[in-house]
């Protein structure tokens, strides 16, 4: 079942239940410069009269102990890595910090707070202390009243990893239509980037990390002999070794264009409208906001058959899918040989799918979980 079908078949909230004006949700501070997911989510949830504020764990525990007051009804967790701080690799400190958060969560659960966890990643992409992180997530899965996943694949992976199968809700990732500026034309975008009108542009946009398969993309693109093909890579890279490898590939192939820096929201339209295809060669993936971003800009995607992407993208409709890393070059070649009219139809289908993943419906489903 694909994402839009899941959204349509989701249990319809009981419309006889009136919005609770006092329903208050606390959520941890999330600073994701390149992701408007949280902004879109809270905007849609607030339409149901929900008040959303930041989770200040120490403050609300002290308030409960001293004043006996609850400051909210629901604590909604998203990216939970911050509550399992393992970056310094010092096992005793990491264990104690993680334990502190878990004890705080358990205390608040016993005081009547409802916990909801949206699972963006079942596990970290690069876990430093996997045994501690697994233990943290296993316990958290028992603390939470409800779990939100974004696909059937995500649900099954969560059940398999943590052994919990009750109160798991599939609520897909919403689109980014209107979340980012989209005023620039294709011709103007290409002119600003120095790309000719007839070139075929493959875009990889976003923070560059090894798990996103950028090295595999560079190898696959080097196998393409089409002189008018362009690989446009735009985004920051905090991995010095990876950045050097990308720059070396660009030096050896003039068709590779680089913009190795953070891309502000205003400029996302520049890259999306200049490209023909968005390539997301993930080595490991559960959910992909980047795929939703591409669809929201009417751009077909080239993706592996991994994670929730298998439920989102249908081959030859919203893009091309490949089974093995070695098939990535073949998919790029398929794209290069796609007739213009077929490409335009795929662009239209990409946007149609994005429209179906509407935030108003998603906000209603999340509100229903709170109730």
N, C-alpha and C positions, 0 to 999 in steps of 0.2 A: 504494500500500500504506500503510495507516495505522500509527500507532505501535505499537499492541498486536500487530498482525500481524508487524511487523518484529521485535519482541521474541521472539515465538513462533518465528519462522523463523530466528533467529540461530543460527549454528553452535554446537552443543552442545559445551561443553568436554570434553576427554578425561578422563573420571573415573578412568582408570587412572594419571594423573599425580598423585602425592601432593603435598600442600601443602609448600612449602619453608620450613622453620622459620626459615631465615636470610634469607628474602626481605624486603628492607627498601626502602621507598619514601620519597624526599624530595620535598616539595612546598613551594611558596612560601607565605608567610604571607598569608592572605586574610582581610580584616576586612570582611565584608558583614553589617551588622547586620540587614538585612531578608531574608536568604536562608539557609535551612537546607540548601541543596543539598550543601555540602561535608561537613557533619556527617553527613547521611544516607549519602553516598557512602563516607566512610572507615569508618563503622560497618559497612557491608555488606562492604567489602573486608577488614576486620580479621577477619571470620568465617573467612577462609581462612588465618589465621596470618600475615598480612602486618603488618609493623611500619611505621608511618607516622610520620615526623618532619619538622620544618621544614627547608627548604632554606636553608642559609647558605653562599652560593656561595664567598665568600672563604675561609671556614674549611675547606671540603672540598677546595678547590684546594691550600691550604697543607698540609693533612694528606697529600695525595697526593705533593706535591713533597718534603716533609720526611721523612715516615714511610713513603712508598710504599704507603699503605693506602687501600683504597676504603672509604667510609663507608656505601655503600648499593649496591643493584643497579639501581634505577630512579629516574629523576627525572621526576616527573609534573607537567607545567605545565597551568595552567588559564587564568585571565584573564591574558594576557601583556603587557598595556599597561604594567605596572610595569617591565618589562625594556626598554621603549622610551619613556623619560621625555621626552615632548615638550611638556608643559604650558607650559613657560616660553617656548616659541616661539623660542629662540635656537638657530639651526641648528647652529653649530659644537659647542656644548656638548651638544646633543641627539644629534648624530652620534657624538661621542666616548663618551658614556654608553652608547648603544646598542651601539657597537662593542665596548666593554668586556665587556658581557654576552655578546655573540656569541662573542668570543674565549674567554671562560670556558667556554661551552657546548661549543665545538669541542674545547677541551683535554680536558674531561671525557669527551666522546664517544670521543676517541682513547685514553683510559685505560680504556675498557670499560664506561662507564655507558650504560645504555639510556634513551633519551628517549621519553616519551609526551606528546602534546599533545592535550588535550580542547578542541576549538574551540567556544567559547560564542558568539563573534562572529567572522566571517571578517575583518572590519575594524572599527575603532572607529566609534561612532555620529557622533562629531564630531572627525575627525582634524585635528590642528594642523599637522603637517608630513607630508602623505600620502605623499610620495615616500620619505622615510626610513622611515616605518612600513611601507610596502609592501615595501621592500627587506629590512627586518628580518624580516617574516613570511615572505617568500619563502625567505630563507636558513634560518630556523628550520624551515620545512617540509622542508628537505633534511637538517637535522641530526637531526630526530626519526626514530626507528625506526618508530614507529606513530602514527597519527592517529586520534583518536576524534571522530566527529561524531554528532549526535543525530537525524538524519533523512536520507532519500534526497535531499531538496532541499539540505540542508547539504553532503552529499557532492558533489553536482554543482556547487554554487557554489564549493566549495573547489578542485575539479579545474579548473574554468574559470578561477579567479583565479590559482592558483599552479602549475598544470600538473603536479601530482603526482596519480597515480591508484593507486599501490600501497600496500598495508598501511593502508588506510583502513577503519575499523570503525564500523558504525552501532550505537550503543548509546543508546537513547532516554533522555530526562530522566525520572527517577523521580518518584513522587508525594510528597505532603507529609502523607499520612495519619499522624496521631500525632506529627508533627514540631512541631506547634503545639497549645496547649491548645484543647479544643473541648468545653466543659462548659456554656456559657451557652445558654439556650433562645432561640428566635426572639422570643417575646413580651418576655422580659427584656431582650434586646439592643435591641429597638425602644424599650422604655420608657426605657432609659438614654440613648438618642440622641434622644429626643423625637419619634419617628416613630409615626404612628398605625397600628393593626393592618391597616387595609385599603388603605394606600398602596402603590404599586408603586415599589420602590426599585432604582435602577441605581447600582452601585458602581464607582468607579475608585480602586483602592488601590495605594499604593506611591510611591516617590520620583517626583516630577513633573518630567518633562523634555520638551522640545519634540518629540523623535522619537516619543514615546508618543502623540501626537495629542490632547492635552488641549484645545487650542484648537478642533480640529475637532469634538470631542465637545460642547463648550459651544455651538458654532454649531448642531450637529444638535439638541441638546436644546431650544434656543430655538425650534425649529420645531414642537415637540410642544405641543399645546394642552391635553392632559389635565391637569386641575388636581390630581389625586391622584398624579401622577408626581413622583418625587423623584430628584434626581441627588446622590449622596453622594460627595464627593471627599475622600480621606484620605491624607495623606502629606506628607513634607517637600518643600520646593522651594527650591533654592539659586540659582535664576535669578530675580533681583529683578523683572525686567520681566515674566516669565511669571507670577510670583506676583501682581503688580498686575493683570494681565489677568484672572486667575482671580477675584480679589477683586471686580473691577469687574463681572464677569458675575454673581457672587453677589448684589451689591448691586442689580442690575437685575432679578433673578428670585428671589423668595423660596423657590422650589422647590429651589434649589441650596444644599446644606448643605456647609460646609467644615470641615475639620480639618487645617490646614496645619502639621503638625508630624510628627516621626518617630513612627510607630506601633510600640510595643514588641510583642514576640511575644505576650505575654499578652492584648493587646487585639485582635489580628487576628480572633479568634473573634467579637468584638463586632460588627465590621463585616460579616464574611462571613455570620453568622447573621441579621443584620438585613436583608440585601438579598435581592432576588429574582433579579437578574441582575448579572453582572460584565461591564463593558464595557472592552475593550482595543483602542482604535482606533489601533494602531500605524501610523506613517508608513513605518517601516522596521523590519524584524524578521527574525531568523533563528530563535532559540529563545525560548520564553516560559515562564519559571518561574511567572509570575503566572497563566497559564492553568492550569497544573498545580495551583497553590494553590487556585484556584476549584473545579476538579473535585474536589479532595480534600475540600472542604467541601460537596460535592453541589450546587454552584451552576453552572447553565448559563452560557455565555459568549456575548458578541456580539463577533465578531472579523472582521478583513479577511482576504481570501484571499491571504495573503502568507507567505513563508517556510515554516517547518515547520508552521505552523498549518493549512495545507492538508492535511497528513497526520494531524493530531491531531483536528480538530473536523469532524464531519459535520453539515451543515445540517439543522436540525429534530430532531436527535438529542441532542447535547450542548450545543446552542446554535444561534445563527444566524450565518451567514457572509454577507458582502457583498463585492462586487467593486470598487466605486469609493467614494471618500470621500463622494460625494454620496448614496450609498445607506445611509449610517449612520442617518439619521433614519428611513428606511423600516424598517430592522431594529429600531430601538427601538419603532416603532409596531407591528411584528409582535409583539414581546414583550408590549406592552401589551394586545394583542388575543388573546393565547394563553389558551385555557381553563385553568382551574385544574388539571384532571386531566391535561391535556397537559403543563403546566409541571411537575407532580410526576413524570411519567414522564421528562421531560428531566433533572430533578434526579437521578433514579435512574440514568439512563444515564451522566450525568456521573461519578457516584461509581464505577460499574462500570468505566468506562474507567480511572479513577485506580487502582483496585485492580489492574488488569492490568499497570500499570507499576510492578511490585513491585521494591523495592530488593534483595531477596535474589538475584533473577535477574540484576539489573544488576551487582551486586557480583561475581557469578560470572563474568560476561562480561569485566569489567575485569580480574579476576585472570587470566583466560585470556590476555588481551593481554600482561600482564606475563610470563607463562610463555613 
